[in-house]
Every structure is written in C-alpha cells, then in structure tokens.
Amino acid sequence: MRAWLVALAVAATACSSGSKRVDRDEAARLLIDRNWIDVMPKSSDDRLHVFRFTPKMGGGVFQDRTVFRGEFELFKFRLTGDGIAFVFPDRHERYATDFAIEHVDGPEPFDLKLTLERSPRGPRVYYGMSAETGDLDALLADTADN
C-alpha cells in the first residue's frame, strides 16, 4: 500500500509540473539540429554549456562558454534506442547514456527539456526551443547585457 501511495504522489507531481515526456521517435527527432543550453545567461559573464547534435556535419559539438568566449569540443554520436553513444575523438573517450526529452513550460524562452542520465560533459539537464532559428549567438547576445 505504501509503495502505491509513493507512486501516486510521484505521478501527481510529474503531471502538475506541466511537463510531458515525448516518445522515443519524437525524442530522436527533437534531439537533432537544436541547441541544448543548461541556462539562459543573464549577463555576458554567465557561464553556460551547450550541446548540439548535427549528424549532417558528422557528429556534434559541446560548448563550455560565456556569451562571447568559450571552448568547444567536437564529438561523434549515434542513437541507441533510448540512449546516446558518444565518442570524443580528441581524448579517445566513449560514453553511453540514456536520455529523455519533455515538453515543458519554461524557464523562458524554453519549451523543451533534455535530461541525460549520465552527462559526458557539463550538467545533466539542458533546455531547447521547438521553434528554434538555429542562431544561438544572436539569441545569447540579445539575452545578455552587452
């Protein structure tokens, strides 16, 4: 009985948060060609992390940056069911992790949330926009104080 009540409480919390997890096929589609950002900077000095999965360019890029300066690392990846298999060629590192994408109501301007079970770089939670234009630098420059 106790386990049932805990499960019910968890389900109620998930439903009340305004998020909706997408199925595996939609998650695979939404992951690609989108900037996934851990935080929207409030100033040009705020640190943020970005993943972008771009198979047409041969893999993806991870950025550890501020609005105007940072470092990047290229990686290769493949989707594996509910997971992502990463290869970071520069350091000869391999990672595998499950991931989930949810439709969410913020934080502004985001409406998508990516959670990596085990992040190979940076934090585990990132946010994206379903109506993204692809111009991350313009979005960041408009958001942060210059």
Residue frames as a rotation matrix with the C-alpha (Angstrom) as fourth column:
MET 1
0.567 0.824 0.000 0.00
0.824 -0.567 0.000 0.00
0.000 0.000 -1.000 0.00
ARG 2
0.433 -0.483 -0.761 2.81
0.196 -0.774 0.603 2.40
-0.880 -0.410 -0.240 0.90
ALA 3
-0.646 -0.711 0.278 4.60
0.386 0.010 0.922 1.85
-0.658 0.704 0.268 -2.45
TRP 4
-0.139 0.696 0.705 1.34
0.978 -0.015 0.207 2.53
0.155 0.718 -0.678 -4.28
LEU 5
0.773 0.439 -0.458 0.93
0.551 -0.822 0.144 5.87
-0.314 -0.364 -0.877 -2.45
VAL 6
-0.044 -0.877 -0.478 4.51
0.096 -0.480 0.872 6.88
-0.994 -0.008 0.105 -3.27
ALA 7
-0.691 -0.185 0.699 3.96
0.665 0.217 0.715 6.01
-0.284 0.959 -0.027 -6.95
LEU 8
0.311 0.898 0.311 0.74
0.940 -0.339 0.040 8.01
0.142 0.280 -0.950 -6.98
ALA 9
0.653 -0.132 -0.746 2.47
0.286 -0.869 0.404 11.03
-0.702 -0.476 -0.530 -5.40
VAL 10
-0.474 -0.880 -0.034 5.30
0.212 -0.152 0.965 10.88
-0.855 0.450 0.259 -7.96
ALA 11
-0.478 0.376 0.794 2.83
0.878 0.160 0.452 10.66
0.043 0.913 -0.406 -10.84
ALA 12
0.626 0.764 -0.158 0.81
0.776 -0.630 0.028 13.58
-0.078 -0.140 -0.987 -9.49
THR 13
0.282 -0.620 -0.732 3.94
0.120 -0.735 0.668 15.71
-0.952 -0.276 -0.132 -9.14
ALA 14
-0.713 -0.575 0.400 5.02
0.430 0.092 0.898 14.91
-0.554 0.813 0.181 -12.70
CYS 15
-0.134 0.756 0.640 1.60
0.969 -0.036 0.245 15.79
0.208 0.653 -0.728 -14.08
SER 16
0.743 0.494 -0.452 1.34
0.611 -0.776 0.157 19.04
-0.273 -0.392 -0.878 -12.14
SER 17
-0.091 -0.877 -0.473 4.75
0.396 -0.467 0.790 20.27
-0.914 -0.116 0.390 -13.29
GLY 18
0.612 0.402 -0.681 3.44
-0.406 -0.579 -0.707 21.00
-0.679 0.709 -0.191 -16.79
SER 19
-0.424 -0.804 -0.417 5.92
-0.833 0.165 0.529 18.64
-0.357 0.571 -0.739 -18.45
LYS 20
0.752 0.617 0.235 5.17
-0.430 0.728 -0.535 15.82
-0.500 0.301 0.812 -20.86
ARG 21
-0.301 -0.893 0.334 7.80
-0.304 0.422 0.854 13.26
-0.904 0.155 -0.398 -21.84
VAL 22
0.301 0.349 -0.887 7.87
-0.942 -0.037 -0.334 12.54
-0.149 0.936 0.318 -25.56
ASP 23
0.896 0.053 0.442 8.12
-0.028 0.998 -0.062 9.06
-0.444 0.043 0.895 -27.05
ARG 24
0.137 -0.953 0.269 11.40
0.377 0.301 0.876 7.63
-0.916 -0.018 0.400 -28.34
ASP 25
0.006 -0.117 0.993 10.83
1.000 0.030 -0.003 8.50
-0.029 0.993 0.117 -32.01
GLU 26
0.815 0.325 0.480 9.90
0.359 -0.933 0.023 12.11
0.455 0.154 -0.877 -31.28
ALA 27
0.787 -0.589 -0.183 12.82
-0.022 -0.323 0.946 12.42
-0.617 -0.740 -0.267 -28.83
ALA 28
-0.043 -0.826 0.562 15.24
0.744 0.349 0.570 11.24
-0.667 0.442 0.600 -31.53
ARG 29
0.207 0.200 0.958 13.81
0.883 -0.460 -0.095 13.84
0.421 0.865 -0.272 -33.93
LEU 30
0.949 0.252 0.190 13.82
0.148 -0.887 0.437 16.69
0.279 -0.387 -0.879 -31.41
LEU 31
0.576 -0.792 -0.203 17.40
0.433 0.085 0.897 15.99
-0.693 -0.605 0.392 -30.27
ILE 32
-0.115 -0.694 0.711 18.86
0.953 0.124 0.276 16.73
-0.280 0.709 0.647 -33.71
ASP 33
-0.456 -0.213 0.864 19.85
0.673 -0.718 0.179 20.18
0.582 0.663 0.470 -35.08
ARG 34
0.699 0.647 0.304 18.83
0.207 -0.590 0.780 22.04
0.685 -0.482 -0.547 -31.93
ASN 35
-0.415 -0.800 0.434 20.83
-0.253 -0.357 -0.899 23.98
0.874 -0.483 -0.054 -29.36
TRP 36
0.580 0.492 -0.650 20.50
0.481 0.437 0.760 22.46
0.657 -0.753 0.017 -25.89
ILE 37
-0.247 -0.606 0.756 21.50
-0.190 -0.735 -0.651 25.00
0.950 -0.305 0.066 -23.22
ASP 38
-0.418 0.084 -0.904 21.77
0.787 0.531 -0.315 24.41
0.454 -0.843 -0.288 -19.48
VAL 39
0.014 0.439 -0.899 20.95
0.734 -0.615 -0.289 28.03
-0.679 -0.655 -0.330 -18.50
MET 40
0.499 0.142 0.855 20.00
0.698 -0.650 -0.300 31.22
0.513 0.746 -0.424 -20.30
PRO 41
-0.502 -0.786 -0.361 22.64
0.852 -0.377 -0.364 33.80
0.150 -0.490 0.859 -19.33
LYS 42
0.657 0.686 -0.314 21.55
0.740 -0.667 0.091 36.99
-0.147 -0.292 -0.945 -17.64
SER 43
0.677 -0.528 -0.513 24.88
-0.438 -0.849 0.295 38.74
-0.591 0.025 -0.806 -18.23
SER 44
0.703 -0.440 -0.559 27.73
-0.544 0.174 -0.821 38.33
0.458 0.881 -0.117 -20.67
ASP 45
-0.358 -0.887 0.293 29.88
-0.873 0.206 -0.442 36.79
0.332 -0.414 -0.848 -17.91
ASP 46
0.330 0.550 0.767 27.44
-0.774 0.623 -0.114 33.98
-0.540 -0.556 0.631 -17.01
ARG 47
-0.771 -0.635 -0.041 28.78
-0.578 0.671 0.464 30.52
-0.267 0.382 -0.885 -17.81
LEU 48
0.426 0.901 0.080 26.66
-0.753 0.402 -0.520 28.13
-0.501 0.162 0.850 -19.86
HIS 49
-0.673 -0.540 0.506 27.01
-0.194 0.788 0.584 24.74
-0.714 0.295 -0.635 -21.51
VAL 50
0.245 0.714 -0.655 25.62
-0.867 -0.140 -0.477 23.79
-0.433 0.686 0.585 -24.90
PHE 51
-0.501 -0.268 0.823 25.15
0.194 0.892 0.409 20.51
-0.843 0.365 -0.395 -26.75
ARG 52
0.238 0.581 -0.778 24.24
-0.836 -0.285 -0.468 20.47
-0.494 0.762 0.418 -30.45
PHE 53
-0.200 -0.178 0.963 23.73
0.162 0.964 0.212 17.18
-0.966 0.198 -0.164 -32.28
THR 54
0.381 0.251 -0.890 24.29
-0.727 -0.513 -0.456 17.69
-0.571 0.821 -0.013 -36.03
PRO 55
0.264 -0.277 0.924 24.65
0.236 0.947 0.216 14.39
-0.935 0.161 0.315 -37.90
LYS 56
0.936 0.086 0.342 24.81
0.352 -0.152 -0.924 16.14
-0.027 0.985 -0.173 -41.30
MET 57
0.611 -0.769 0.187 28.11
-0.683 -0.632 -0.367 17.63
0.400 0.096 -0.911 -40.12
GLY 58
0.009 -0.646 -0.763 29.41
-0.164 0.752 -0.639 14.29
0.986 0.131 -0.099 -38.86
GLY 59
-0.457 -0.167 -0.873 28.58
0.742 0.470 -0.478 14.48
0.490 -0.867 -0.091 -35.16
GLY 60
0.721 0.692 0.011 28.05
0.549 -0.582 0.600 17.28
0.422 -0.426 -0.800 -32.71
VAL 61
-0.335 -0.796 0.503 29.64
0.166 -0.576 -0.801 19.97
0.927 -0.185 0.326 -30.59
PHE 62
0.494 0.353 -0.794 29.78
0.854 -0.028 0.519 20.65
0.162 -0.935 -0.315 -26.88
GLN 63
-0.052 -0.476 0.878 30.49
0.178 -0.870 -0.461 24.22
0.983 0.132 0.129 -25.73
ASP 64
0.268 0.007 -0.963 31.60
0.957 -0.119 0.266 25.45
-0.113 -0.993 -0.039 -22.31
ARG 65
-0.480 -0.370 0.796 31.30
0.689 -0.720 0.081 29.20
0.543 0.587 0.600 -22.66
THR 66
-0.422 0.468 -0.776 30.07
0.303 -0.734 -0.608 32.64
-0.854 -0.492 0.168 -21.79
VAL 67
0.674 0.728 -0.128 28.16
0.141 -0.297 -0.944 34.75
-0.725 0.618 -0.303 -24.32
PHE 68
0.847 -0.317 -0.427 31.30
-0.531 -0.555 -0.641 35.92
-0.034 0.769 -0.638 -26.12
ARG 69
-0.151 -0.971 -0.184 34.06
-0.916 0.208 -0.344 33.47
0.372 0.117 -0.921 -25.21
GLY 70
0.559 0.343 0.755 34.45
-0.677 0.714 0.177 29.77
-0.478 -0.610 0.632 -24.62
GLU 71
-0.681 -0.729 0.066 35.77
-0.610 0.615 0.500 26.37
-0.406 0.300 -0.863 -25.57
PHE 72
0.476 0.816 -0.330 34.26
-0.875 0.399 -0.274 23.76
-0.092 0.419 0.903 -27.84
GLU 73
-0.614 -0.587 0.528 34.73
-0.478 0.809 0.344 20.04
-0.629 -0.041 -0.777 -28.30
LEU 74
-0.084 0.540 -0.838 33.57
-0.948 0.215 0.234 18.04
0.306 0.814 0.494 -31.29
PHE 75
-0.510 -0.032 0.859 32.13
-0.454 0.859 -0.238 14.58
-0.731 -0.511 -0.453 -30.80
LYS 76
-0.677 0.393 -0.623 30.60
-0.437 0.466 0.769 11.75
0.592 0.793 -0.144 -32.76
PHE 77
-0.574 0.540 0.615 27.40
-0.571 0.275 -0.774 10.07
-0.586 -0.796 0.150 -31.64
ARG 78
-0.715 0.531 -0.455 24.76
-0.173 0.496 0.851 7.53
0.677 0.687 -0.263 -32.52
LEU 79
-0.101 0.785 0.612 21.33
-0.989 -0.143 0.021 6.95
0.104 -0.603 0.791 -31.11
THR 80
-0.836 -0.202 -0.510 20.76
-0.149 0.978 -0.144 3.60
0.528 -0.044 -0.848 -29.42
GLY 81
-0.205 0.842 -0.499 17.08
0.829 0.420 0.368 3.15
0.520 -0.338 -0.784 -28.56
ASP 82
0.855 0.516 -0.061 16.56
0.448 -0.675 0.586 5.47
0.261 -0.528 -0.808 -25.59
GLY 83
0.528 -0.740 -0.416 20.26
0.435 -0.185 0.881 6.30
-0.729 -0.647 0.224 -25.43
ILE 84
0.894 -0.417 -0.165 23.13
-0.398 -0.570 -0.719 8.15
0.205 0.709 -0.675 -26.99
ALA 85
0.590 -0.806 0.043 26.58
0.725 0.552 0.412 6.65
-0.356 -0.212 0.910 -27.57
PHE 86
0.927 -0.318 -0.200 29.21
-0.349 -0.925 -0.147 9.42
-0.138 0.206 -0.969 -27.60
VAL 87
0.411 -0.906 0.103 32.78
0.910 0.415 0.013 9.30
-0.054 0.089 0.995 -28.89
PHE 88
0.916 -0.255 -0.309 35.09
-0.210 -0.962 0.174 12.22
-0.342 -0.095 -0.935 -28.08
PRO 89
0.830 -0.554 0.062 37.96
0.405 0.523 -0.750 11.66
0.383 0.647 0.659 -30.54
ASP 90
0.385 -0.740 0.552 40.39
-0.467 -0.672 -0.575 14.20
0.796 -0.036 -0.605 -29.06
ARG 91
-0.133 -0.400 0.907 40.58
-0.991 0.082 -0.109 12.36
-0.031 -0.913 -0.407 -25.73
HIS 92
-0.615 -0.044 -0.788 39.63
-0.335 0.918 0.210 8.91
0.714 0.393 -0.579 -27.09
GLU 93
-0.865 0.377 0.331 36.70
-0.292 0.159 -0.943 8.81
-0.408 -0.912 -0.028 -24.66
ARG 94
-0.618 0.737 -0.274 33.45
0.034 0.373 0.927 6.89
0.786 0.564 -0.255 -25.06
TYR 95
-0.854 0.462 0.238 30.25
-0.340 -0.151 -0.928 7.41
-0.393 -0.874 0.286 -23.10
ALA 96
-0.620 0.775 -0.119 26.80
0.290 0.368 0.884 5.90
0.729 0.514 -0.453 -23.26
THR 97
-0.924 0.372 -0.095 23.75
-0.046 -0.353 -0.934 7.37
-0.381 -0.859 0.343 -21.58
ASP 98
-0.231 0.931 0.283 20.00
0.973 0.218 0.077 7.19
0.010 0.294 -0.956 -21.71
PHE 99
-0.996 -0.027 -0.079 18.17
0.030 -0.999 -0.029 10.42
-0.078 -0.031 0.996 -22.45
ALA 100
-0.136 0.990 0.040 14.66
0.959 0.141 -0.247 11.83
-0.250 0.005 -0.968 -22.27
ILE 101
-0.955 -0.026 0.297 13.04
0.125 -0.938 0.322 14.90
0.270 0.345 0.899 -23.79
GLU 102
-0.272 0.881 -0.386 9.97
0.886 0.073 -0.458 16.58
-0.376 -0.467 -0.800 -22.33
HIS 103
-0.144 0.361 0.921 7.70
0.425 -0.818 0.387 19.40
0.894 0.447 -0.036 -23.41
VAL 104
-0.301 -0.035 -0.953 7.88
0.943 -0.161 -0.292 21.99
-0.144 -0.986 0.082 -20.58
ASP 105
0.726 0.522 0.448 6.61
0.532 -0.839 0.116 25.45
0.436 0.154 -0.886 -19.74
GLY 106
0.691 -0.529 0.492 9.94
-0.555 -0.825 -0.108 27.27
0.463 -0.198 -0.864 -19.25
PRO 107
0.026 -0.103 -0.994 12.17
0.454 -0.885 0.103 28.54
-0.891 -0.454 0.024 -17.96
GLU 108
0.914 0.370 -0.166 11.68
0.067 -0.542 -0.838 31.25
-0.400 0.755 -0.520 -20.60
PRO 109
-0.138 0.674 -0.726 12.27
-0.953 -0.291 -0.089 31.08
-0.271 0.679 0.682 -23.56
PHE 110
-0.884 -0.414 -0.216 12.42
-0.459 0.856 0.237 27.27
0.087 0.309 -0.947 -23.47
ASP 111
0.227 0.966 0.126 9.68
-0.970 0.236 -0.057 24.73
-0.085 -0.109 0.990 -24.12
LEU 112
0.703 -0.095 -0.704 11.80
-0.130 0.957 -0.259 21.57
0.699 0.273 0.661 -24.33
LYS 113
0.425 -0.576 0.698 13.92
-0.874 -0.061 0.482 19.84
-0.235 -0.815 -0.530 -21.69
LEU 114
0.444 -0.423 -0.790 16.67
-0.269 0.778 -0.568 17.29
0.855 0.465 0.232 -22.37
THR 115
0.570 -0.301 0.764 17.82
-0.772 0.122 0.624 15.11
-0.281 -0.946 -0.163 -19.49
LEU 116
0.114 -0.645 -0.756 20.92
-0.493 0.624 -0.606 12.95
0.862 0.442 -0.247 -19.86
GLU 117
0.920 0.239 -0.310 21.04
0.108 0.605 0.789 10.12
0.376 -0.759 0.531 -17.34
ARG 118
0.422 -0.873 -0.246 24.84
0.591 0.059 0.804 10.42
-0.687 -0.485 0.541 -17.25
SER 119
0.985 -0.015 -0.170 26.27
-0.125 -0.743 -0.658 13.50
-0.116 0.670 -0.734 -18.92
PRO 120
0.488 -0.862 0.139 29.66
0.863 0.452 -0.225 13.10
0.131 0.230 0.964 -20.58
ARG 121
-0.704 -0.635 0.319 30.26
0.579 -0.772 -0.262 16.87
0.412 0.000 0.911 -20.25
GLY 122
-0.739 0.383 0.554 28.65
-0.430 -0.902 0.050 19.56
0.519 -0.201 0.831 -18.13
PRO 123
-0.547 0.600 0.583 25.33
-0.682 0.085 -0.726 19.17
-0.485 -0.795 0.363 -16.30
ARG 124
-0.812 0.302 0.500 22.64
0.374 0.926 0.048 16.55
-0.449 0.226 -0.865 -16.93
VAL 125
0.193 0.980 0.047 19.75
0.783 -0.125 -0.610 18.92
-0.592 0.154 -0.791 -17.79
TYR 126
-0.908 -0.411 -0.079 19.54
0.249 -0.682 0.687 21.16
-0.336 0.605 0.722 -20.86
TYR 127
0.096 0.966 -0.242 16.77
0.265 -0.259 -0.929 23.23
-0.959 0.025 -0.281 -22.42
GLY 128
-0.879 -0.308 0.363 15.80
0.416 -0.125 0.901 23.88
-0.232 0.943 0.238 -26.03
MET 129
-0.322 0.770 -0.551 13.17
-0.486 -0.634 -0.601 25.60
-0.812 0.075 0.579 -28.13
SER 130
-0.017 0.398 0.917 10.86
0.571 0.757 -0.318 23.80
-0.821 0.518 -0.240 -30.52
ALA 131
0.882 0.357 0.308 10.71
0.458 -0.493 -0.740 26.91
-0.112 0.793 -0.598 -32.76
GLU 132
0.240 -0.893 -0.381 14.46
0.288 -0.309 0.906 27.45
-0.927 -0.327 0.183 -32.77
THR 133
0.916 0.011 -0.401 16.01
-0.344 -0.493 -0.799 29.51
-0.206 0.870 -0.448 -35.56
GLY 134
0.735 -0.677 0.039 19.45
0.656 0.695 -0.295 27.94
0.172 0.243 0.955 -35.08
ASP 135
0.140 -0.696 0.705 21.25
0.143 -0.690 -0.709 31.23
0.980 0.200 0.003 -34.40
LEU 136
0.453 0.011 -0.891 22.49
0.847 0.308 0.434 30.61
0.279 -0.951 0.130 -30.85
ASP 137
-0.577 -0.781 -0.240 24.94
0.817 -0.551 -0.171 33.53
0.001 -0.295 0.956 -30.76
ALA 138
-0.626 0.426 0.653 22.25
-0.033 -0.851 0.523 36.04
0.779 0.306 0.547 -31.72
LEU 139
0.472 0.831 -0.294 19.90
0.242 0.199 0.950 34.66
0.848 -0.520 -0.108 -29.07
LEU 140
0.242 -0.452 -0.859 22.59
0.968 0.177 0.180 34.84
0.071 -0.874 0.480 -26.39
ALA 141
-0.790 -0.577 0.209 23.73
0.577 -0.814 -0.066 38.32
0.209 0.068 0.976 -27.36
ASP 142
-0.286 0.779 0.558 20.13
-0.109 -0.605 0.789 39.58
0.952 0.165 0.257 -27.23
THR 143
0.583 0.569 -0.580 19.59
0.415 0.404 0.815 37.97
0.698 -0.716 -0.001 -23.84
ALA 144
0.154 -0.641 -0.752 22.73
0.982 0.018 0.186 39.05
-0.106 -0.768 0.632 -22.00
ASP 145
0.856 0.029 -0.516 23.75
0.067 -0.996 0.055 42.60
-0.512 -0.081 -0.855 -21.21
ASN 146
0.626 -0.623 0.469 26.36
0.696 0.174 -0.697 43.81
0.352 0.763 0.542 -23.67
